[in-house]
Amino acid sequence: MSYGTLSANPINHYNKISYTLSGTAHTIHVFKTDPRTEGIAPAVYETGSKKKLSEMNPPLDVIGRAANVMAKTNGNVMGNTGTSGDAFYGIFYVNNQLYQNGESRTSNAIDCSFRSYPCFCIKTDGSVVIRWFESNYKFSLALPYCKSIISGSAALVFDSQNVFEGSIQSFDNHIIYNKDNSEDSTCHYNSSNFAGTLSNNNARTFLGHKSDGSFLMVVCESISILNGAKLMCDLGCDYAINLDGSTPSQMRVSKNYLNNVPGASAGKVTTTGSDSTYYGTAIAAYKLP
């Protein structure tokens, strides 16, 4: 099913294209990885140690060297965009280190809830799944199969389906979102999660995975979460999440990966985001060492 029209299909690395939906054109920035030679990983900075996006990279044990980073976007929602406050919300896992809500964890014990931030789990076999962990037992069973975990504020696409249409169930048998009853508290989401912002247009950052093993990092200059789910479906994602939006939305691309897009130069390629914003998490695309 196609919801809208893309001006071009994204190719490997940076693309600036238009997405037209219901007569409205949206400018989107897409960075696509080559599944044969490239991957993604989170950069995580705890509360009190946030960094500007230009300064953030995943651990060198993961990426080999900083020069291997091709592009990056902001990560998940923070307590605020200054240097203080919670660095990030949700669960992150990288280089065998677990983090939750701005702090590192010394064990696999986490705060679990089926109503918590969804986990975009990159598995050791290269596939992706989105999970909500209801217990530490379930989390401990899943963690050995995860290469990294990235939290988002909302799932958009689950098993190639738009989560806001129909009654899409997660693997824990909870409906993700009940479009016929936005107050349904038995779902992973209801209206209290979004405070009425599902239909609001704003700068947005999305992360998606395709069945061929490629990842898509996407920044849209103005779109709603509902339409963002349609966009990620039209981009061919089997799983996709919403990251932080509004002021923090930003994409940066290294000079060798710009695809000669007119007007693009190394550094920040979006009109959104601020060079002075401090982040707790970022998502980086990198060449495999």
Steps between C-alpha positions, in 0.01 A plus 500: 500500500629844407386808691690774318757567229879531533679724249776235487589172663787549745840368396789416731606795713352850502179590315286813509164419350135598512214294638153600387206386709139618453623785280761628749871473417742427786877551475681197641866421556580128476829326570497138379766246595647226283420177690813329366754744643323742735300503821357725768559532873400740777727750670399530866592777745367490854333779696758769567714411199284591200675611181428692181405267215821587314700361796309171544615159377434140604782321687817444300479127581187500281589738216878446485586868461312829492572541128273201430191702601313606187193674643306546821171626636369585843376216719203464734313756709691679777397680816609824335738615229749677730803355673304404813193281555440142391732408214249263339198284570467129434742209463823506300757224456834526319841336534361266769401794719139556606347843566157620610361849559831684496699251706719196438387173657740257662262205461223395266238626747287766332167668567254306284153584373296419192416874492864614497713632214528243219837333442635483144711186543774435246565128529831323461378346172440848353122491519292746704200468727313749720437384857334623817644306792245415770742329736870472574471130425387567142764768460777267623389235251510747209820693580753232388346517151531881477797678350356836603177655624363845415196646673249714316200702609261298282493202268388593149533180298484149645549193282448719189167632632397854597441476877227766491277303264322181595576322825867412461626273777852491638673169573380527862140492373415860589335715235740784425236770441122477481388745234137441599562585867787742562446466878560123506749447786554133411702607193865598488378850411195707563430871492688561827828402332465768235314781679303574184808544279452210257358727230721804565749596229853550627859418416540124554779242508429137409706181495407208278622160385429323171482128435817518287694595814539871425419773751332833430564807714238760409444862597184668372477878523127496581272198536270337756572172678200343324631603159852403602377142539363517145830640373704220659262243351540659157879489546466122533580457868413184689566676833521871580491727804457868572791667678512853646332778304474877473819690595723191547426358151824513308705302247871538441684336207873464427635645177555171316138385534300796366429351153556845346157612620460865391565741785620232742834536673669305777352556845136575572294435186156583642339837561379360832694457822744725674879472499491604867261224617643245745390138463505187712475257209571503128466243222805457274539323167853369458719291272559160655860475625 
